[in-house]
Amino acid sequence: MPAPLTEERDRLDRAALLDAAERLFYERGVQAVGMDEVRTVSALPLKRIYRFFPSKEELVVAVLRRRDRRWRESLAAFVERVPDPCERVLAVFDWLAEWFVEPGFRGCAWINAHGELGSSSEVVLAEVRSHKRAFHDQLAEWVRATGVAVVEPVFLLFEGAVVTAGISGDPAPARHARAAVAELLDTP
C-alpha cells in the first residue's frame, strides 16, 4: 500500500506541476500543449494533476495567478530601490529592457492567454483583467508620486512596448517607451 501523501509532497508536486505548465504554456501556447505533455514534463500522473486542477482551464488560471505574483514582485523590487519618483517610473522601463533580453522571452503571458482563450473562457479573461488592473494600480502609484498626471499614457507605453517586443523579438521598444515617458515627465 502506498504511503499517504503529505502536505509537503502536495506542495512540491503542485509547484512542479505549475512550473511545467507555465514553461510549456509560455513557450508554446496554452492550446498547443496537451495535458499528456504537462504530465510528462511534470513527471506527475494525470490523476494527481486533475486532483490539483480538475480542468486545464483551472491550471491556466493558477499559472497566471502565480506568475502575476512573481512578475509584479520582481518589478517592484527593481523599481522601488530607486528613491527619486521620476527615476522610479523610468526604472520600470529599465526593468522591461532586462526582461526583453531574457532567453525565451515571448511577450506578455496574460495577453498571450487572452489571445488564445479570452473569448472562450470567462475565468481566464477574468484573471487577465485582474492582472492588468493590479499592474495598472501598481504603476499608477509610482506615476502619481511624480506629481505629473500621466498614468494612462505611461501604462499604454508600457503595454505597447511589451507587445511590440514580444512580436518583433527586439528589445528596443523598452528604450523608445522610456524616452517617451521621460518627455512626459519632463525628465532628461
Number of C-alpha atoms within 10 A of each C-alpha: 3 4 5 7 8 9 9 9 11 13 11 12 18 18 15 16 24 22 18 19 26 23 16 18 21 20 15 12 17 19 11 11 15 13 14 12 14 24 18 12 16 20 14 16 13 15 11 15 22 14 10 15 17 12 12 17 16 15 19 21 19 18 22 22 17 14 18 21 11 12 13 15 12 12 20 18 10 15 21 15 10 14 9 12 18 21 16 21 26 25 20 21 26 19 16 21 21 11 17 23 14 10 7 11 16 20 20 15 20 23 18 19 23 19 13 16 18 19 10 11 13 12 15 23 20 14 21 23 16 15 19 17 12 14 17 16 14 14 20 18 14 21 23 15 14 16 11 12 14 15 16 13 13 26 19 13 19 21 16 15 26 25 18 17 23 18 11 13 15 14 21 16 24 26 16 14 23 24 16 16 22 17 11 14 20 10 11 6
